[in-house]
């Protein structure tokens, strides 16, 4: 196996374990999919889950809970990139509507955003209104900004609907927890659970 390929595999393992979203089995599946044309044996690679303390991530989860109370559905690890994130969040919206739930808007970050947080200590939050109304989207952005500000996050945003809200000086510290679901399934359960309690 050439050095470039080994480096690429090791980088991906490091990223997936640091993200805290995947079990060892899921990481192996992702590696097999990603490098399918090479027909590799990954048993020689060390896949150890991180030992992070979850402090910042717990605060992130708490803030997403608060958004749900304000009728904004928050999605952790929503798709790989922005386009996939938007597709996923609208798929979630359809599920909510079909089950007689209503949401004012959304807030999410993607796996690419997680990678950026791990490497640069900045997590981008995408937000918007499901009807794509610019004024309503701006209001949702302000609510998201205020909610994250109130829970102690350091933020940057130019108050434009076309710019993400950036959580700066953010150390990614999510520890893998097999008892919790994220992505759109986890977001659906969280959001509907909050509404059902009202």
C-alpha positions in Angstrom: 0.0 0.0 0.0 1.6 3.3 -1.0 2.3 6.1 1.5 -0.3 8.5 0.1 -3.1 6.0 0.4 -2.0 5.1 4.0 -2.0 8.8 4.9 -5.5 9.2 3.4 -6.9 6.3 5.3 -5.2 7.4 8.6 -6.6 10.9 8.1 -10.1 9.6 7.6 -9.9 7.3 10.6 -8.7 10.2 12.7 -11.5 12.5 11.5 -14.2 9.9 12.0 -13.0 9.0 15.5 -12.7 12.6 16.5 -16.1 13.4 15.2 -17.6 11.2 17.9 -20.6 10.2 15.7 -19.5 6.7 14.6 -18.9 3.3 16.2 -15.9 1.2 15.2 -18.1 -0.9 13.0 -19.5 2.1 11.3 -16.0 3.5 10.7 -15.0 0.3 9.1 -18.1 0.4 6.8 -17.3 4.0 5.8 -13.6 3.0 5.0 -14.8 0.0 3.0 -17.2 2.2 1.0 -14.7 5.0 0.5 -11.8 2.8 -0.7 -13.9 0.1 -2.3 -11.9 0.0 -5.5 -8.7 -0.9 -3.7 -10.1 -4.1 -2.0 -8.1 -3.4 1.2 -7.8 -5.1 4.6 -8.2 -2.4 7.3 -7.4 -4.8 10.2 -3.8 -3.3 10.5 -5.2 0.2 11.2 -5.8 1.3 14.7 -9.4 2.4 15.2 -9.8 3.7 18.8 -12.7 5.8 19.8 -11.8 9.2 21.3 -11.8 9.9 25.0 -13.1 13.4 24.7 -15.1 14.9 27.7 -18.2 16.1 25.8 -18.3 19.5 27.6 -18.7 21.8 24.6 -20.8 19.2 22.7 -23.2 18.9 25.7 -23.7 22.7 25.6 -24.4 22.4 21.8 -27.0 19.7 22.5 -28.6 21.8 25.2 -28.8 24.8 22.8 -30.4 22.6 20.1 -33.0 21.5 22.7 -33.8 25.2 23.4 -34.2 25.8 19.7 -36.8 23.0 19.5 -38.8 24.9 22.2 -38.8 27.9 19.9 -40.1 25.7 17.0 -36.7 25.6 15.2 -35.6 22.0 14.4 -31.9 21.5 14.9 -29.9 18.7 13.2 -26.5 17.5 14.3 -24.3 16.1 11.5 -26.9 16.8 8.8 -25.5 15.4 5.6 -21.9 15.5 4.3 -21.9 19.0 2.8 -24.3 22.0 2.5 -26.3 20.6 -0.4 -26.9 17.3 1.3 -27.7 19.1 4.5 -30.4 21.1 2.8 -31.8 18.0 1.2 -31.8 16.2 4.5 -33.5 19.0 6.5 -36.3 19.3 3.9 -36.8 15.5 4.0 -37.1 15.9 7.8 -39.6 18.7 7.3 -41.8 16.4 5.1 -41.8 13.8 7.9 -42.8 16.4 10.5 -45.7 17.7 8.3 -46.9 14.2 7.5 -47.1 13.5 11.2 -48.9 16.7 11.9 -46.0 18.6 13.5 -45.0 22.1 12.4 -41.6 23.8 12.6 -40.9 27.5 11.9 -37.4 26.9 10.7 -34.2 24.9 10.9 -30.6 25.0 12.1 -28.0 22.4 11.2 -24.3 21.7 10.7 -22.9 19.1 8.3 -20.0 16.6 8.5 -17.8 19.1 6.6 -18.6 21.6 9.3 -17.5 19.1 11.9 -14.3 18.6 10.0 -13.8 22.4 10.0 -14.5 22.5 13.8 -11.9 19.8 14.5 -9.3 21.5 12.3 -10.0 25.2 12.9 -12.1 25.4 16.1 -15.0 27.1 14.2 -18.4 25.4 13.7 -20.7 26.9 11.0 -24.4 26.8 11.6 -26.8 26.9 8.6 -30.3 28.3 9.4 -33.4 29.2 7.5 -37.2 29.2 7.0 -38.8 26.2 5.4 -40.9 28.4 3.1 -37.7 30.2 2.0 -39.0 33.6 3.0 -36.0 35.9 3.4 -37.5 38.0 6.3 -38.6 34.9 8.2 -35.1 33.3 7.6 -33.5 36.4 9.1 -35.7 36.2 12.1 -34.8 32.6 12.6 -31.1 33.5 12.2 -31.5 36.1 15.0 -33.2 33.6 17.2 -30.5 31.0 16.6 -27.8 33.7 17.3 -29.4 34.9 20.5 -30.1 31.3 21.8 -26.4 30.3 21.2 -25.2 33.6 22.7 -27.4 33.1 25.8 -25.8 29.6 26.4 -22.3 31.1 26.3 -21.0 30.5 22.8 -18.6 32.9 21.1 -20.2 33.9 17.8 -19.6 35.7 14.5 -22.3 36.6 12.1 -22.9 39.5 9.7 -26.8 39.3 10.1 -27.2 38.1 6.5 -29.4 35.1 5.5 -26.7 34.1 3.1 -24.0 33.7 5.8 -23.7 31.0 8.4 -23.5 31.8 12.0 -20.0 30.8 13.2 -19.3 29.5 16.6 -15.7 30.6 17.0 -13.1 29.4 19.6 -15.0 26.1 19.7 -13.1 23.0 20.7 -14.9 19.9 19.2 -15.1 17.4 22.0 -17.9 15.0 21.2 -17.5 11.5 22.7 -19.3 8.6 20.9 -22.5 7.6 22.7 -24.2 4.5 21.2 -27.4 5.3 23.2 -28.1 8.5 21.2 -29.2 9.1 17.7 -28.3 12.1 15.7 -28.8 13.2 12.0 -32.4 13.5 10.9 -33.7 10.6 12.9 -32.3 12.0 16.2 -33.6 15.5 15.3 -37.1 14.2 14.6 -37.2 12.4 17.9 -35.9 15.4 19.8 -38.2 17.9 18.1 -41.4 15.9 18.4 -40.5 14.9 22.0 -40.3 18.6 23.0 -43.6 19.4 21.2 -45.3 16.4 22.8 -44.3 17.7 26.3 -45.9 21.1 25.7 
